[in-house]
C-alpha cells in the first residue's frame, strides 16, 4: 500500500533511523536548522510532523528542561578516527538562540556523536507489541516477567549502529530516545538543591521501569524492587484509601511525579468517571521498556501490557518473527505459572545498559535467573549470554524451549506450526550468532565499502549505497542469508 503511493525512485524502508539524520543537507529540498520549536543546531523544524502535538512536545521538553536536550552517543573509534574526536559538523559558534552556546560549553562531549533535539529520538523507529490479558493479575505477571527479558531480546534486534553520519560504539536506539525525552530540570536531575521542584528523579521519563507490580503467583519478593522509588505520597495515600494495593498504588503515584508535556486546551475539563484522558496524558508520556495499560472507562478493551524494547527490523519476515515470538512467550508465561524470571530492578537496568553496546548479543552477559535445568521456582541469579538465555543451558531451560513446550501442549495446525518453527529458528539463530543482527550487517557493509576511510565517517556516498542495498534486501532483489538464515526469503 505504501509503495503504491510513492513517486518514482522513492523507497520506504523499515529501518531504525536514517543514518544521515541531522548531518548537513539530508532533506530534499534542504532546510536550515533554525526552527523556533526545537532551536536545534542540527535539525530543522520542517522535519517535524505539523500536528500541534509534536511541535509543542519538542518545544515543551526544551523549555521545561531549561536547556536543549544533550544526547551523546559513544563514537566507534577506528584506525584513522581523530583522537580526540571533536565533531566537525556541529556549528559551535552559531548565536541564533540562547541555547546555541550549550554545545561548545560542554553539552557536546569529545569522542561522542552529539545531538541536541527530541527529533533524534522520535526520529527512531521500533517494533512495539501490545498484548491483551484476561484479568489484572495476569497483566501484572506479564508486565513483570517481560520486563526482565526486554534487554536480551533488544540485543537480538539491534539495528542502529549509525547516528548523524558516524559509526557509533553502540547498536541500539534506546539511550538516544531516553536522552531525547529528558525534560527533567536541573533540580530534578540533582544538579541543584530542590527549591521550585518537588522531587529528585533518577531517570528520564524514557527508560526502564522502576518497580515491579507483583503478581498473584507466589514469585514476587519485595527485595526485587531494590531501587528507591520516587512517588507522590498524596496520590499513593489516596489510592490506598480506596482499596488499591500498595505495589499498584506506588506504580501509579510514581507516574505522577512527571508533569504532562502537552495539554490541549479543549480537553482540560474532563469527567474522569467517563474519560481517562487525564490519566493517559501522563501514562502515554512515561515511555518505559514495558507499559501496564488499564482498560479505559466504559470500553470493551481489557487489561494490556505493551512490550517496547525491540528495534524495528529491515524486513517483514524479521518483524513478524519477533512479534510472533513475543506473543508466544507471553502465552507460555501465562500458561506455565511456575516460571519465575524475576531479577532485581537494578540488575535489569544493568542488562539494558549492556544490551545497547556494540555486538551485545555476542559479547555481553546478562543477569538472569538460574533454573538449573528446569523452569520451576526459585533458582539463583547468574550472568548468562543471550544464547544461554534464549536457547538454554545447564543453568536455564531457555526462552525458546519454553515457547516450544507451550506449542507442544497445544493442537497447532501443521502448516501453522511449520511457519512458527521458521520464526523460532530465526530467533534461535540471532541468539547463537549464526544469523547477524541488522546492526552488525550495516556496520560490516560500511567498513567494507571502498570509500570508507576507517575514520568512523559514513559519507553520503556510503550512505547512498547502503540504502540501495537495504532496499534490495527488503524487496527480495538481493539475497542475504546472513540476515535471515539459509533458505528463508526476506518476506514472510
DRENDO-1510 file (C-alpha; in Angstrom, 1 decimal, always signed):
<recs>
REC; n; res; u; v; w
REC; 1; UNK; +0.0; +0.0; +0.0 .
REC; 2; UNK; +2.8; +2.4; +0.9 .
REC; 3; UNK; +4.7; +1.7; -2.2 .
REC; 4; UNK; +1.7; +2.3; -4.4 .
REC; 5; UNK; +1.7; +6.0; -3.3 .
REC; 6; UNK; +5.4; +6.6; -3.8 .
REC; 7; UNK; +6.9; +8.6; -6.6 .
REC; 8; UNK; +9.5; +7.0; -9.0 .
REC; 9; UNK; +12.8; +6.4; -7.3 .
REC; 10; UNK; +11.2; +6.8; -3.8 .
REC; 11; UNK; +11.5; +3.8; -1.4 .
REC; 12; UNK; +10.1; +3.1; +2.0 .
REC; 13; UNK; +12.3; +1.2; +4.5 .
REC; 14; UNK; +11.6; -0.2; +7.9 .
REC; 15; UNK; +14.9; +0.9; +9.4 .
REC; 16; UNK; +15.5; +2.3; +12.9 .
REC; 17; UNK; +16.8; +5.7; +11.7 .
REC; 18; UNK; +18.1; +7.5; +8.7 .
REC; 19; UNK; +21.9; +7.3; +9.0 .
REC; 20; UNK; +22.5; +10.9; +8.0 .
REC; 21; UNK; +19.7; +12.5; +10.0 .
REC; 22; UNK; +21.0; +15.8; +11.3 .
REC; 23; UNK; +24.1; +15.8; +9.1 .
REC; 24; UNK; +24.2; +18.6; +6.5 .
REC; 25; UNK; +21.6; +18.7; +3.7 .
REC; 26; UNK; +19.9; +15.4; +4.5 .
REC; 27; UNK; +16.5; +16.7; +3.4 .
REC; 28; UNK; +15.1; +17.2; -0.1 .
REC; 29; UNK; +14.6; +20.1; -0.5 .
REC; 30; UNK; +17.2; +21.2; +2.1 .
REC; 31; UNK; +16.1; +23.3; +5.1 .
REC; 32; UNK; +18.2; +25.3; +7.5 .
REC; 33; UNK; +18.2; +24.1; +11.2 .
REC; 34; UNK; +16.8; +27.4; +12.5 .
REC; 35; UNK; +13.4; +26.5; +13.8 .
REC; 36; UNK; +11.9; +28.1; +16.9 .
REC; 37; UNK; +10.3; +24.9; +18.3 .
REC; 38; UNK; +13.4; +22.7; +18.6 .
REC; 39; UNK; +16.0; +25.5; +18.3 .
REC; 40; UNK; +18.3; +22.8; +17.1 .
REC; 41; UNK; +21.8; +23.3; +15.7 .
REC; 42; UNK; +21.2; +20.3; +13.5 .
REC; 43; UNK; +17.5; +19.6; +12.8 .
REC; 44; UNK; +15.1; +21.9; +11.1 .
REC; 45; UNK; +11.5; +22.2; +12.4 .
REC; 46; UNK; +10.3; +21.4; +8.8 .
REC; 47; UNK; +11.0; +17.7; +9.5 .
REC; 48; UNK; +8.6; +17.6; +12.5 .
REC; 49; UNK; +5.0; +16.4; +11.9 .
REC; 50; UNK; +3.0; +19.6; +11.6 .
REC; 51; UNK; +0.4; +18.4; +14.1 .
REC; 52; UNK; +0.5; +20.8; +17.1 .
REC; 53; UNK; +1.2; +17.9; +19.5 .
REC; 54; UNK; +4.6; +17.2; +18.0 .
REC; 55; UNK; +5.8; +20.8; +17.6 .
REC; 56; UNK; +4.7; +21.5; +21.1 .
REC; 57; UNK; +6.3; +18.4; +22.5 .
REC; 58; UNK; +9.6; +19.4; +21.1 .
REC; 59; UNK; +9.3; +22.9; +22.4 .
REC; 60; UNK; +8.0; +21.9; +25.9 .
REC; 61; UNK; +10.7; +19.4; +26.6 .
REC; 62; UNK; +13.3; +22.0; +25.9 .
REC; 63; UNK; +11.5; +24.8; +27.9 .
REC; 64; UNK; +10.8; +22.6; +30.9 .
REC; 65; UNK; +14.4; +21.3; +31.0 .
REC; 66; UNK; +15.7; +24.8; +30.8 .
REC; 67; UNK; +18.1; +23.8; +28.0 .
REC; 68; UNK; +18.2; +21.8; +24.9 .
REC; 69; UNK; +18.5; +18.0; +25.4 .
REC; 70; UNK; +22.0; +16.7; +25.2 .
REC; 71; UNK; +22.4; +13.4; +23.5 .
REC; 72; UNK; +25.9; +11.9; +23.4 .
REC; 73; UNK; +26.5; +8.5; +21.8 .
REC; 74; UNK; +29.9; +6.9; +22.1 .
REC; 75; UNK; +31.8; +7.1; +18.8 .
REC; 76; UNK; +33.2; +3.9; +17.3 .
REC; 77; UNK; +36.9; +4.5; +17.1 .
REC; 78; UNK; +38.5; +3.1; +14.0 .
REC; 79; UNK; +42.2; +3.1; +13.0 .
REC; 80; UNK; +42.0; +6.6; +11.5 .
REC; 81; UNK; +39.5; +8.2; +13.8 .
REC; 82; UNK; +40.6; +11.6; +15.1 .
REC; 83; UNK; +41.8; +11.4; +18.7 .
REC; 84; UNK; +40.3; +13.2; +20.4 .
REC; 85; UNK; +37.3; +13.4; +18.2 .
REC; 86; UNK; +35.6; +16.8; +18.2 .
REC; 87; UNK; +32.5; +16.7; +16.0 .
REC; 88; UNK; +33.3; +18.9; +13.0 .
REC; 89; UNK; +29.6; +19.0; +11.8 .
REC; 90; UNK; +28.3; +20.9; +14.8 .
REC; 91; UNK; +28.1; +24.7; +14.3 .
REC; 92; UNK; +29.5; +25.6; +17.7 .
REC; 93; UNK; +29.6; +29.3; +17.1 .
REC; 94; UNK; +26.0; +29.9; +16.0 .
REC; 95; UNK; +24.2; +32.6; +18.0 .
REC; 96; UNK; +20.7; +32.4; +16.8 .
REC; 97; UNK; +19.1; +31.1; +20.0 .
REC; 98; UNK; +20.2; +31.5; +23.7 .
REC; 99; UNK; +20.9; +27.8; +24.0 .
REC; 100; UNK; +23.2; +27.7; +21.0 .
REC; 101; UNK; +26.3; +28.1; +23.2 .
REC; 102; UNK; +25.5; +24.9; +25.1 .
REC; 103; UNK; +27.3; +22.7; +22.6 .
REC; 104; UNK; +30.7; +24.4; +23.0 .
REC; 105; UNK; +30.1; +24.9; +26.7 .
REC; 106; UNK; +30.3; +21.2; +27.4 .
REC; 107; UNK; +27.0; +19.7; +26.2 .
REC; 108; UNK; +28.8; +18.2; +23.2 .
REC; 109; UNK; +31.3; +15.7; +24.6 .
REC; 110; UNK; +34.5; +14.7; +22.9 .
REC; 111; UNK; +34.7; +11.2; +21.3 .
REC; 112; UNK; +30.9; +11.2; +21.1 .
REC; 113; UNK; +28.2; +11.8; +18.5 .
REC; 114; UNK; +26.3; +14.9; +19.7 .
REC; 115; UNK; +22.6; +15.5; +19.1 .
REC; 116; UNK; +20.5; +18.3; +20.6 .
REC; 117; UNK; +16.8; +17.8; +19.8 .
REC; 118; UNK; +14.0; +15.5; +20.6 .
REC; 119; UNK; +13.7; +14.7; +16.9 .
REC; 120; UNK; +16.7; +12.5; +17.0 .
REC; 121; UNK; +14.9; +10.2; +19.4 .
REC; 122; UNK; +11.5; +10.4; +17.9 .
REC; 123; UNK; +13.1; +10.0; +14.5 .
REC; 124; UNK; +13.9; +6.4; +15.5 .
REC; 125; UNK; +11.5; +3.6; +14.7 .
REC; 126; UNK; +10.8; +0.5; +16.8 .
REC; 127; UNK; +8.7; -2.6; +17.0 .
REC; 128; UNK; +6.2; -2.4; +19.9 .
REC; 129; UNK; +3.8; -5.2; +20.7 .
REC; 130; UNK; +0.6; -4.8; +22.8 .
REC; 131; UNK; -0.6; -7.9; +24.5 .
REC; 132; UNK; -4.1; -8.4; +26.0 .
REC; 133; UNK; -4.7; -10.4; +29.1 .
REC; 134; UNK; -8.0; -11.7; +30.6 .
REC; 135; UNK; -7.6; -10.0; +34.0 .
REC; 136; UNK; -5.4; -7.7; +36.0 .
REC; 137; UNK; -3.4; -10.4; +37.8 .
REC; 138; UNK; -2.2; -11.9; +34.5 .
REC; 139; UNK; -1.4; -8.4; +33.2 .
REC; 140; UNK; +0.7; -7.8; +36.3 .
REC; 141; UNK; +2.5; -11.1; +35.8 .
REC; 142; UNK; +3.2; -10.4; +32.2 .
REC; 143; UNK; +4.4; -6.9; +32.9 .
REC; 144; UNK; +6.9; -8.1; +35.5 .
REC; 145; UNK; +8.2; -11.2; +33.6 .
REC; 146; UNK; +8.5; -9.5; +30.2 .
REC; 147; UNK; +10.4; -6.6; +31.7 .
REC; 148; UNK; +13.2; -9.0; +32.7 .
REC; 149; UNK; +13.7; -10.3; +29.1 .
REC; 150; UNK; +13.5; -7.0; +27.4 .
REC; 151; UNK; +17.2; -6.3; +27.3 .
REC; 152; UNK; +18.1; -9.7; +25.9 .
REC; 153; UNK; +15.5; -9.5; +23.1 .
REC; 154; UNK; +16.6; -6.0; +22.4 .
REC; 155; UNK; +20.2; -7.2; +21.8 .
REC; 156; UNK; +18.9; -9.7; +19.3 .
REC; 157; UNK; +17.0; -7.0; +17.5 .
REC; 158; UNK; +19.9; -4.4; +17.5 .
REC; 159; UNK; +19.7; -2.3; +14.3 .
REC; 160; UNK; +21.0; +1.2; +14.9 .
REC; 161; UNK; +24.8; +1.5; +14.5 .
REC; 162; UNK; +24.9; +4.9; +12.8 .
REC; 163; UNK; +23.9; +8.4; +14.0 .
REC; 164; UNK; +24.4; +11.7; +12.1 .
REC; 165; UNK; +26.7; +10.0; +9.6 .
REC; 166; UNK; +29.1; +8.4; +12.2 .
REC; 167; UNK; +29.6; +4.9; +13.3 .
REC; 168; UNK; +28.6; +4.5; +16.9 .
REC; 169; UNK; +30.1; +2.2; +19.5 .
REC; 170; UNK; +26.5; +1.2; +20.3 .
REC; 171; UNK; +24.0; -0.9; +18.3 .
REC; 172; UNK; +20.6; +0.3; +19.7 .
REC; 173; UNK; +18.5; +3.4; +19.8 .
REC; 174; UNK; +17.4; +3.1; +23.5 .
REC; 175; UNK; +19.6; +5.7; +25.2 .
REC; 176; UNK; +19.2; +8.2; +22.3 .
REC; 177; UNK; +15.4; +8.1; +23.0 .
REC; 178; UNK; +16.0; +8.4; +26.7 .
REC; 179; UNK; +18.2; +11.5; +26.4 .
REC; 180; UNK; +15.9; +13.0; +23.7 .
REC; 181; UNK; +12.9; +13.0; +26.0 .
REC; 182; UNK; +14.8; +14.1; +29.2 .
REC; 183; UNK; +12.7; +17.1; +30.3 .
REC; 184; UNK; +14.0; +17.0; +33.9 .
REC; 185; UNK; +15.0; +20.3; +35.3 .
REC; 186; UNK; +18.4; +20.8; +37.0 .
REC; 187; UNK; +16.8; +20.4; +40.4 .
REC; 188; UNK; +15.1; +17.1; +39.3 .
REC; 189; UNK; +18.4; +15.9; +37.9 .
REC; 190; UNK; +20.0; +16.5; +41.3 .
REC; 191; UNK; +22.3; +19.3; +39.9 .
REC; 192; UNK; +20.8; +21.9; +42.1 .
REC; 193; UNK; +19.0; +21.8; +45.5 .
REC; 194; UNK; +15.3; +21.4; +45.4 .
REC; 195; UNK; +13.5; +24.7; +45.6 .
REC; 196; UNK; +10.8; +25.0; +42.9 .
REC; 197; UNK; +10.5; +21.3; +42.1 .
REC; 198; UNK; +9.2; +18.5; +44.2 .
REC; 199; UNK; +11.4; +15.5; +43.5 .
REC; 200; UNK; +14.9; +14.4; +42.5 .
REC; 201; UNK; +14.2; +12.0; +39.7 .
REC; 202; UNK; +16.9; +9.5; +38.9 .
REC; 203; UNK; +15.9; +8.6; +35.4 .
REC; 204; UNK; +14.4; +10.4; +32.4 .
REC; 205; UNK; +10.8; +9.6; +31.5 .
REC; 206; UNK; +12.0; +7.3; +28.7 .
REC; 207; UNK; +13.7; +4.4; +30.3 .
REC; 208; UNK; +13.4; +1.1; +32.2 .
REC; 209; UNK; +10.6; +0.5; +34.7 .
REC; 210; UNK; +11.4; +1.5; +38.3 .
REC; 211; UNK; +9.3; -1.2; +40.1 .
REC; 212; UNK; +7.6; -4.5; +39.6 .
REC; 213; UNK; +3.9; -4.7; +40.1 .
REC; 214; UNK; +3.9; -8.1; +41.8 .
REC; 215; UNK; +1.6; -10.8; +40.5 .
REC; 216; UNK; -0.6; -13.2; +42.5 .
REC; 217; UNK; +1.7; -16.2; +41.5 .
REC; 218; UNK; +3.8; -16.5; +44.6 .
REC; 219; UNK; +7.1; -15.5; +43.0 .
REC; 220; UNK; +7.4; -11.8; +43.7 .
REC; 221; UNK; +9.5; -10.7; +46.7 .
REC; 222; UNK; +9.9; -7.1; +48.0 .
REC; 223; UNK; +13.7; -7.2; +47.6 .
REC; 224; UNK; +13.3; -7.4; +43.8 .
REC; 225; UNK; +12.2; -3.7; +43.9 .
REC; 226; UNK; +15.7; -2.7; +45.1 .
REC; 227; UNK; +15.6; +0.8; +43.5 .
REC; 228; UNK; +14.4; +3.6; +45.8 .
REC; 229; UNK; +11.1; +4.5; +44.2 .
REC; 230; UNK; +10.2; +8.2; +43.9 .
REC; 231; UNK; +6.4; +8.7; +44.1 .
REC; 232; UNK; +3.8; +11.2; +45.0 .
REC; 233; UNK; +2.8; +10.4; +48.6 .
REC; 234; UNK; -0.6; +12.1; +48.4 .
REC; 235; UNK; -1.6; +10.2; +45.4 .
REC; 236; UNK; -0.4; +7.0; +47.0 .
REC; 237; UNK; -2.4; +7.6; +50.1 .
REC; 238; UNK; -5.5; +8.5; +48.0 .
REC; 239; UNK; -5.3; +5.2; +46.1 .
REC; 240; UNK; -4.6; +3.0; +49.1 .
REC; 241; UNK; -7.5; +4.6; +51.0 .
REC; 242; UNK; -9.8; +3.4; +48.1 .
REC; 243; UNK; -8.6; -0.2; +48.1 .
REC; 244; UNK; -5.7; -0.2; +45.7 .
REC; 245; UNK; -2.9; -2.4; +46.9 .
REC; 246; UNK; +0.4; -0.7; +47.8 .
REC; 247; UNK; +2.5; -2.0; +44.9 .
REC; 248; UNK; +0.0; -0.8; +42.3 .
REC; 249; UNK; -0.6; +2.4; +44.2 .
REC; 250; UNK; +3.2; +3.2; +44.2 .
REC; 251; UNK; +3.3; +2.5; +40.5 .
REC; 252; UNK; +0.6; +4.9; +39.7 .
REC; 253; UNK; +1.9; +7.5; +42.1 .
REC; 254; UNK; +5.3; +7.2; +40.5 .
REC; 255; UNK; +3.9; +8.0; +37.1 .
REC; 256; UNK; +2.6; +11.3; +38.5 .
REC; 257; UNK; +5.9; +12.7; +39.6 .
REC; 258; UNK; +6.1; +13.9; +36.0 .
REC; 259; UNK; +4.3; +16.8; +34.5 .
REC; 260; UNK; +2.1; +16.5; +31.4 .
REC; 261; UNK; +4.1; +17.5; +28.4 .
REC; 262; UNK; +1.3; +18.5; +26.1 .
REC; 263; UNK; -2.3; +19.6; +27.2 .
REC; 264; UNK; -4.9; +20.6; +24.6 .
REC; 265; UNK; -7.0; +23.4; +25.9 .
REC; 266; UNK; -10.2; +21.9; +24.7 .
REC; 267; UNK; -9.5; +18.7; +26.7 .
REC; 268; UNK; -8.8; +20.4; +30.0 .
REC; 269; UNK; -12.2; +19.9; +31.5 .
REC; 270; UNK; -13.0; +16.1; +31.6 .
REC; 271; UNK; -15.3; +13.9; +33.6 .
REC; 272; UNK; -12.8; +11.4; +35.0 .
REC; 273; UNK; -15.6; +8.9; +35.7 .
REC; 274; UNK; -16.2; +8.5; +31.9 .
REC; 275; UNK; -12.8; +9.6; +30.4 .
REC; 276; UNK; -9.3; +8.5; +31.0 .
REC; 277; UNK; -7.7; +11.4; +29.0 .
REC; 278; UNK; -6.0; +13.0; +32.0 .
REC; 279; UNK; -4.5; +9.7; +33.1 .
REC; 280; UNK; -3.5; +8.8; +29.6 .
REC; 281; UNK; -1.8; +12.2; +29.2 .
REC; 282; UNK; +0.6; +11.2; +31.9 .
REC; 283; UNK; +0.7; +7.5; +31.2 .
REC; 284; UNK; +1.5; +7.9; +27.5 .
REC; 285; UNK; +4.5; +10.1; +28.2 .
REC; 286; UNK; +6.1; +7.7; +30.6 .
REC; 287; UNK; +7.9; +5.7; +27.9 .
REC; 288; UNK; +9.3; +2.6; +29.6 .
REC; 289; UNK; +10.5; -0.9; +28.4 .
REC; 290; UNK; +7.1; -2.3; +29.3 .
REC; 291; UNK; +3.9; -0.4; +29.9 .
REC; 292; UNK; +0.9; -1.5; +32.1 .
REC; 293; UNK; -2.3; -0.4; +30.4 .
REC; 294; UNK; -5.6; -0.5; +32.4 .
REC; 295; UNK; -8.8; -0.7; +30.4 .
REC; 296; UNK; -10.4; +2.7; +29.6 .
REC; 297; UNK; -13.7; +3.5; +31.3 .
REC; 298; UNK; -16.8; +2.2; +29.5 .
REC; 299; UNK; -14.8; +0.3; +27.0 .
REC; 300; UNK; -14.6; -3.4; +26.0 .
REC; 301; UNK; -10.8; -3.1; +25.9 .
REC; 302; UNK; -9.2; -5.2; +28.6 .
REC; 303; UNK; -6.0; -5.2; +30.6 .
REC; 304; UNK; -3.0; -4.9; +28.3 .
REC; 305; UNK; +0.8; -4.9; +28.5 .
REC; 306; UNK; +2.9; -3.2; +25.9 .
REC; 307; UNK; +6.4; -4.6; +25.1 .
REC; 308; UNK; +8.6; -1.7; +23.9 .
REC; 309; UNK; +12.3; -2.5; +23.7 .
REC; 310; UNK; +12.6; -4.1; +20.2 .
REC; 311; UNK; +14.3; -2.3; +17.3 .
REC; 312; UNK; +12.4; -2.4; +14.1 .
REC; 313; UNK; +13.8; -4.8; +11.6 .
REC; 314; UNK; +14.6; -4.5; +7.9 .
REC; 315; UNK; +12.1; -7.0; +6.5 .
REC; 316; UNK; +8.6; -8.2; +7.2 .
REC; 317; UNK; +10.0; -11.6; +7.9 .
REC; 318; UNK; +12.2; -10.4; +10.8 .
REC; 319; UNK; +9.5; -8.1; +12.3 .
REC; 320; UNK; +6.9; -11.0; +12.1 .
REC; 321; UNK; +9.4; -13.4; +13.8 .
REC; 322; UNK; +10.0; -11.0; +16.7 .
REC; 323; UNK; +6.3; -10.2; +17.1 .
REC; 324; UNK; +5.2; -13.8; +16.9 .
REC; 325; UNK; +7.9; -14.9; +19.4 .
REC; 326; UNK; +6.9; -12.3; +22.0 .
REC; 327; UNK; +3.3; -13.3; +21.7 .
REC; 328; UNK; +4.1; -17.0; +22.1 .
REC; 329; UNK; +6.4; -16.2; +25.0 .
REC; 330; UNK; +3.7; -14.2; +26.7 .
REC; 331; UNK; +1.2; -17.0; +26.3 .
REC; 332; UNK; +3.7; -19.5; +27.7 .
REC; 333; UNK; +4.4; -17.3; +30.7 .
REC; 334; UNK; +0.6; -17.1; +31.4 .
REC; 335; UNK; +0.2; -20.9; +30.9 .
REC; 336; UNK; +3.2; -22.0; +33.0 .
REC; 337; UNK; +2.7; -20.2; +36.2 .
REC; 338; UNK; +5.7; -21.9; +37.8 .
REC; 339; UNK; +8.1; -19.9; +35.6 .
REC; 340; UNK; +9.9; -17.3; +37.6 .
REC; 341; UNK; +12.1; -14.8; +35.7 .
REC; 342; UNK; +12.5; -12.1; +38.4 .
REC; 343; UNK; +15.8; -10.3; +38.8 .
REC; 344; UNK; +16.3; -7.2; +40.9 .
REC; 345; UNK; +15.3; -3.9; +39.2 .
REC; 346; UNK; +18.9; -2.6; +39.4 .
REC; 347; UNK; +20.2; -5.7; +37.6 .
REC; 348; UNK; +17.6; -5.2; +34.9 .
REC; 349; UNK; +18.9; -1.7; +34.5 .
REC; 350; UNK; +22.5; -3.1; +34.1 .
REC; 351; UNK; +21.2; -5.5; +31.5 .
REC; 352; UNK; +19.6; -2.7; +29.4 .
REC; 353; UNK; +22.9; -0.8; +29.5 .
REC; 354; UNK; +24.8; -3.8; +28.3 .
REC; 355; UNK; +22.2; -4.6; +25.6 .
REC; 356; UNK; +22.9; -1.2; +23.9 .
REC; 357; UNK; +26.6; -2.0; +23.4 .
REC; 358; UNK; +28.2; -3.0; +20.2 .
REC; 359; UNK; +27.6; -6.7; +19.3 .
REC; 360; UNK; +26.0; -7.2; +22.7 .
REC; 361; UNK; +24.2; -10.3; +21.6 .
REC; 362; UNK; +27.6; -12.0; +21.2 .
REC; 363; UNK; +29.9; -10.1; +23.6 .
REC; 364; UNK; +27.8; -9.3; +26.7 .
REC; 365; UNK; +26.5; -11.3; +29.6 .
REC; 366; UNK; +23.2; -10.5; +31.3 .
REC; 367; UNK; +21.9; -11.0; +34.8 .
REC; 368; UNK; +19.3; -13.7; +34.6 .
REC; 369; UNK; +17.6; -16.2; +36.9 .
REC; 370; UNK; +19.0; -19.7; +37.0 .
REC; 371; UNK; +16.6; -22.6; +36.9 .
REC; 372; UNK; +19.3; -25.3; +36.9 .
REC; 373; UNK; +17.9; -27.4; +34.2 .
REC; 374; UNK; +14.2; -26.7; +34.6 .
REC; 375; UNK; +11.8; -23.7; +34.6 .
REC; 376; UNK; +10.4; -24.1; +38.0 .
REC; 377; UNK; +10.6; -21.9; +41.1 .
REC; 378; UNK; +13.5; -20.3; +42.9 .
REC; 379; UNK; +16.9; -20.5; +41.3 .
REC; 380; UNK; +19.9; -18.2; +41.8 .
REC; 381; UNK; +21.0; -15.2; +39.8 .
REC; 382; UNK; +23.8; -15.7; +37.3 .
REC; 383; UNK; +25.3; -13.8; +34.3 .
REC; 384; UNK; +24.5; -15.5; +31.1 .
REC; 385; UNK; +24.9; -14.9; +27.4 .
REC; 386; UNK; +22.0; -14.1; +25.1 .
REC; 387; UNK; +22.4; -17.6; +23.6 .
REC; 388; UNK; +22.2; -19.3; +27.1 .
REC; 389; UNK; +19.1; -17.3; +27.9 .
REC; 390; UNK; +17.3; -17.7; +24.6 .
REC; 391; UNK; +18.4; -21.2; +23.6 .
REC; 392; UNK; +19.0; -22.7; +27.1 .
REC; 393; UNK; +22.0; -24.1; +29.0 .
REC; 394; UNK; +22.7; -26.2; +32.1 .
REC; 395; UNK; +21.6; -23.2; +34.2 .
REC; 396; UNK; +18.4; -22.1; +32.4 .
REC; 397; UNK; +15.9; -24.0; +30.3 .
REC; 398; UNK; +15.8; -21.2; +27.7 .
REC; 399; UNK; +13.1; -19.0; +26.3 .
REC; 400; UNK; +12.9; -20.9; +23.0 .
REC; 401; UNK; +12.4; -24.3; +24.8 .
REC; 402; UNK; +9.7; -22.6; +26.9 .
REC; 403; UNK; +7.9; -21.5; +23.8 .
REC; 404; UNK; +8.3; -24.9; +22.2 .
REC; 405; UNK; +6.8; -26.6; +25.3 .
REC; 406; UNK; +3.8; -24.3; +25.1 .
REC; 407; UNK; +3.3; -25.2; +21.4 .
REC; 408; UNK; +3.7; -28.9; +22.1 .
REC; 409; UNK; +0.8; -28.7; +24.6 .
REC; 410; UNK; -1.5; -27.1; +22.0 .
REC; 411; UNK; -3.1; -28.6; +18.9 .
REC; 412; UNK; -1.5; -26.4; +16.3 .
REC; 413; UNK; -2.2; -26.9; +12.6 .
REC; 414; UNK; +0.8; -28.5; +11.0 .
REC; 415; UNK; +1.2; -25.7; +8.4 .
REC; 416; UNK; +0.9; -23.1; +11.1 .
REC; 417; UNK; +3.4; -24.9; +13.3 .
REC; 418; UNK; +5.9; -25.1; +10.4 .
REC; 419; UNK; +5.7; -21.3; +9.9 .
REC; 420; UNK; +6.1; -20.8; +13.7 .
REC; 421; UNK; +9.1; -23.1; +13.8 .
REC; 422; UNK; +10.6; -21.0; +11.0 .
REC; 423; UNK; +10.3; -17.8; +13.1 .
REC; 424; UNK; +11.6; -19.6; +16.2 .
REC; 425; UNK; +14.6; -20.9; +14.2 .
REC; 426; UNK; +15.4; -17.3; +13.2 .
REC; 427; UNK; +15.3; -16.1; +16.9 .
REC; 428; UNK; +17.5; -19.1; +17.8 .
REC; 429; UNK; +20.0; -18.1; +15.1 .
REC; 430; UNK; +20.1; -14.5; +16.2 .
REC; 431; UNK; +20.9; -15.6; +19.7 .
REC; 432; UNK; +23.6; -18.1; +18.8 .
REC; 433; UNK; +25.3; -15.8; +16.3 .
REC; 434; UNK; +24.6; -17.9; +13.2 .
REC; 435; UNK; +22.3; -15.0; +12.0 .
REC; 436; UNK; +23.7; -11.5; +12.0 .
REC; 437; UNK; +21.8; -8.6; +13.6 .
REC; 438; UNK; +20.9; -5.7; +11.3 .
REC; 439; UNK; +23.3; -3.5; +13.2 .
REC; 440; UNK; +26.2; -5.9; +12.6 .
REC; 441; UNK; +25.3; -6.2; +8.9 .
REC; 442; UNK; +25.1; -2.4; +8.4 .
REC; 443; UNK; +28.4; -1.9; +10.3 .
REC; 444; UNK; +30.1; -4.6; +8.2 .
REC; 445; UNK; +28.8; -3.0; +5.0 .
REC; 446; UNK; +30.2; +0.4; +5.9 .
REC; 447; UNK; +33.6; -1.0; +7.0 .
REC; 448; UNK; +33.9; -3.0; +3.7 .
REC; 449; UNK; +32.8; -0.1; +1.5 .
REC; 450; UNK; +35.7; +1.1; -0.8 .
REC; 451; UNK; +35.0; +4.7; +0.1 .
REC; 452; UNK; +35.3; +4.1; +3.9 .
REC; 453; UNK; +38.5; +5.6; +5.3 .
REC; 454; UNK; +38.5; +3.8; +8.6 .
REC; 455; UNK; +37.7; +7.2; +10.3 .
REC; 456; UNK; +34.2; +6.4; +11.6 .
REC; 457; UNK; +32.6; +8.6; +8.9 .
REC; 458; UNK; +29.7; +7.4; +6.9 .
REC; 459; UNK; +29.8; +9.6; +3.9 .
REC; 460; UNK; +26.9; +10.5; +1.6 .
REC; 461; UNK; +28.3; +8.0; -1.0 .
REC; 462; UNK; +28.5; +5.2; +1.5 .
REC; 463; UNK; +25.1; +6.0; +2.9 .
REC; 464; UNK; +23.5; +6.0; -0.6 .
REC; 465; UNK; +24.9; +2.6; -1.4 .
REC; 466; UNK; +23.8; +1.3; +2.0 .
REC; 467; UNK; +20.2; +2.5; +1.5 .
REC; 468; UNK; +20.2; +0.9; -2.0 .
REC; 469; UNK; +21.4; -2.4; -0.6 .
REC; 470; UNK; +18.9; -2.3; +2.3 .
REC; 471; UNK; +16.1; -1.6; -0.2 .
REC; 472; UNK; +17.3; -4.5; -2.4 .
REC; 473; UNK; +17.2; -6.9; +0.5 .
REC; 474; UNK; +13.8; -5.8; +1.8 .
REC; 475; UNK; +12.4; -6.0; -1.7 .
REC; 476; UNK; +13.8; -9.5; -2.2 .
REC; 477; UNK; +16.1; -8.5; -5.0 .
REC; 478; UNK; +19.2; -9.3; -3.0 .
REC; 479; UNK; +19.7; -12.5; -1.1 .
REC; 480; UNK; +21.0; -12.1; +2.5 .
REC; 481; UNK; +21.1; -15.5; +4.2 .
REC; 482; UNK; +23.4; -14.0; +6.8 .
REC; 483; UNK; +20.4; -11.9; +8.0 .
REC; 484; UNK; +17.7; -14.5; +7.8 .
REC; 485; UNK; +19.3; -17.9; +7.8 .
REC; 486; UNK; +19.7; -20.3; +4.9 .
REC; 487; UNK; +16.6; -20.9; +2.8 .
REC; 488; UNK; +14.5; -18.0; +4.2 .
REC; 489; UNK; +13.3; -15.2; +1.9 .
REC; 490; UNK; +13.0; -11.6; +3.0 .
REC; 491; UNK; +9.2; -11.8; +3.0 .
REC; 492; UNK; +7.1; -13.8; +5.5 .
</recs>
